[in-house]
Amino acid sequence: MRGLQAGFTLLELAVVVSIIGILAGALLSRVSLYQEKAEMAAMDNVVGVIRSALGMKLAQLAATGRRAEISKLATINPMDLLAQKPANYAGEYYSPQKVKISPGNWYFDRKQLLLVYITRTGATFQVATPKRYQFRIELVRDMDDAKGPKPAETSTSTTIEGIALNQIPG
């Protein structure tokens, strides 16, 4: 009769390595999913801060009797309203297509008046062409309309009742 064997057989080692590989793969896919969610949460946070700053600027202009200046807000870089710009803000560009702006950064397209965020990740994996989220400041009229607020361009009212930073398709 043989003595008790000590250690692993080759089959047991292969099973353990396979299980560790499967668990590592599952962990990595979850980490990339959480990275993407964290990036979107950070983007949403910046958008929320800018929306708050726009609301405060609108209130300041209305309270100081400078309502005529409200329409000019649609042409400004919304990042200029912030006391401190985000660390990943790349600046203003008249032709951003001619400049290499790396993923994970914001920039303002001066020609089209768009605030743009370029994603680092997409759909839980790196993509060849990063997605661009575009935002524009829009004046709002007819706040009491039953269908909701109308952008200034589609309203017949001459009174500006609000301002919004809206995501636009792009």
C-alpha positions as CSV (number, residue, x, y, z in Angstrom):
1,M,0.0,0.0,0.0
2,R,1.3,3.4,-0.9
3,G,1.7,6.2,1.5
4,L,-0.5,9.3,1.4
5,Q,0.4,11.7,-1.4
6,A,1.3,15.2,-0.5
7,G,0.6,18.1,-2.9
8,F,-1.6,18.7,-5.9
9,T,-2.1,16.5,-8.9
10,L,-1.8,18.1,-12.3
11,L,-5.6,17.9,-12.8
12,E,-6.3,19.6,-9.4
13,L,-3.8,22.4,-10.3
14,A,-5.5,22.9,-13.7
15,V,-8.9,23.2,-12.1
16,V,-7.7,25.7,-9.5
17,V,-6.0,27.8,-12.2
18,S,-9.1,27.7,-14.4
19,I,-11.3,28.9,-11.5
20,I,-8.9,31.7,-10.7
21,G,-8.9,32.7,-14.4
22,I,-12.7,32.8,-14.5
23,L,-12.9,34.9,-11.3
24,A,-10.2,37.3,-12.6
25,G,-12.1,37.8,-15.9
26,A,-15.3,38.5,-14.1
27,L,-13.6,41.0,-11.8
28,L,-12.0,42.8,-14.7
29,S,-15.3,43.2,-16.5
30,R,-16.9,44.6,-13.4
31,V,-14.0,47.0,-12.8
32,S,-14.4,48.4,-16.4
33,L,-18.1,48.7,-15.9
34,Y,-17.6,50.7,-12.7
35,Q,-14.9,52.8,-14.3
36,E,-17.5,53.8,-17.0
37,K,-20.1,54.5,-14.4
38,A,-17.7,56.7,-12.4
39,E,-16.8,58.6,-15.5
40,M,-20.4,59.3,-16.3
41,A,-21.1,60.3,-12.7
42,A,-18.2,62.8,-12.9
43,M,-19.5,64.2,-16.1
44,D,-23.0,64.5,-14.7
45,N,-21.5,66.3,-11.6
46,V,-19.8,68.9,-13.8
47,V,-23.0,69.4,-15.8
48,G,-25.0,69.9,-12.5
49,V,-22.5,72.4,-11.2
50,I,-22.7,74.4,-14.4
51,R,-26.5,74.3,-14.4
52,S,-26.4,75.7,-10.8
53,A,-24.0,78.4,-11.8
54,L,-26.3,79.3,-14.8
55,G,-29.2,79.5,-12.4
56,M,-27.3,81.8,-10.0
57,K,-26.2,84.0,-12.9
58,L,-29.7,84.3,-14.2
59,A,-31.0,85.2,-10.7
60,Q,-28.2,87.8,-10.3
61,L,-29.0,89.5,-13.6
62,A,-32.7,89.5,-12.8
63,A,-32.2,90.8,-9.2
64,T,-30.0,93.6,-10.3
65,G,-32.3,94.8,-13.1
66,R,-30.2,93.6,-15.9
67,R,-32.7,91.3,-17.6
68,A,-31.6,92.6,-21.0
69,E,-28.2,90.8,-20.5
70,I,-29.8,87.4,-20.0
71,S,-30.0,86.7,-23.7
72,K,-26.2,87.1,-23.9
73,L,-25.8,84.0,-21.6
74,A,-26.6,81.8,-24.6
75,T,-23.3,82.8,-26.2
76,I,-20.9,82.4,-23.3
77,N,-18.6,79.5,-22.4
78,P,-20.4,78.0,-19.4
79,M,-17.1,77.1,-17.8
80,D,-16.4,80.8,-17.4
81,L,-19.2,80.9,-14.8
82,L,-17.3,78.5,-12.5
83,A,-15.0,79.8,-9.7
84,Q,-12.6,77.0,-10.6
85,K,-12.7,75.1,-13.9
86,P,-12.4,71.3,-13.7
87,A,-8.9,69.9,-14.0
88,N,-9.8,68.0,-17.2
89,Y,-11.0,71.2,-19.0
90,A,-8.9,71.6,-22.1
91,G,-10.0,75.1,-23.0
92,E,-11.8,76.9,-25.9
93,Y,-11.3,76.1,-29.5
94,Y,-12.6,77.6,-32.7
95,S,-11.8,74.5,-34.7
96,P,-11.5,71.6,-32.3
97,Q,-11.4,69.1,-35.2
98,K,-7.9,70.4,-36.0
99,V,-6.6,69.9,-32.4
100,K,-6.0,66.6,-30.7
101,I,-8.0,66.7,-27.5
102,S,-7.5,63.5,-25.5
103,P,-10.4,61.5,-24.1
104,G,-11.6,62.3,-20.6
105,N,-11.5,66.0,-21.2
106,W,-14.0,68.9,-21.7
107,Y,-13.6,71.6,-24.2
108,F,-15.7,74.5,-25.5
109,D,-16.3,74.8,-29.3
110,R,-16.4,78.6,-29.7
111,K,-17.8,78.4,-33.3
112,Q,-20.8,76.2,-32.5
113,L,-21.2,77.3,-28.9
114,L,-21.0,73.8,-27.6
115,L,-19.5,72.4,-24.4
116,V,-18.2,68.9,-25.2
117,Y,-17.0,66.0,-23.1
118,I,-15.0,63.2,-24.8
119,T,-15.4,59.9,-23.0
120,R,-12.5,57.7,-22.0
121,T,-14.5,54.5,-22.1
122,G,-17.6,53.3,-23.7
123,A,-19.9,50.3,-23.4
124,T,-17.6,48.6,-20.9
125,F,-14.6,48.5,-23.3
126,Q,-12.2,50.9,-25.0
127,V,-13.7,52.2,-28.3
128,A,-11.8,53.3,-31.3
129,T,-13.7,56.6,-31.5
130,P,-14.6,58.0,-28.1
131,K,-18.2,59.2,-27.6
132,R,-18.7,63.0,-27.4
133,Y,-21.4,64.4,-25.2
134,Q,-22.4,67.9,-26.4
135,F,-24.2,70.6,-24.3
136,R,-25.6,74.0,-25.3
137,I,-26.9,76.9,-23.2
138,E,-30.5,77.6,-24.3
139,L,-32.8,80.4,-23.4
140,V,-36.3,79.2,-22.2
141,R,-39.6,80.9,-22.8
142,D,-43.2,80.0,-22.0
143,M,-42.5,78.2,-18.7
144,D,-46.2,77.9,-18.0
145,D,-47.0,76.1,-21.3
146,A,-48.9,72.8,-20.7
147,K,-46.3,70.9,-22.8
148,G,-43.4,72.2,-20.8
149,P,-40.8,74.9,-21.4
150,K,-40.0,75.9,-25.0
151,P,-36.6,76.8,-26.2
152,A,-36.4,80.5,-27.2
153,E,-36.0,79.6,-30.9
154,T,-39.5,77.9,-31.1
155,S,-41.4,80.3,-28.8
156,T,-43.4,83.3,-29.9
157,S,-42.9,85.0,-26.5
158,T,-40.4,87.8,-26.2
159,T,-39.9,87.3,-22.4
160,I,-37.0,85.0,-21.4
161,E,-38.1,83.0,-18.4
162,G,-35.2,80.7,-17.8
163,I,-32.0,79.3,-19.1
164,A,-30.9,75.7,-19.4
165,L,-27.8,73.7,-20.3
166,N,-29.2,71.0,-22.5
167,Q,-27.6,67.9,-24.0
168,I,-27.9,67.9,-27.7
169,P,-27.6,64.9,-30.0
170,G,-24.2,64.6,-31.6
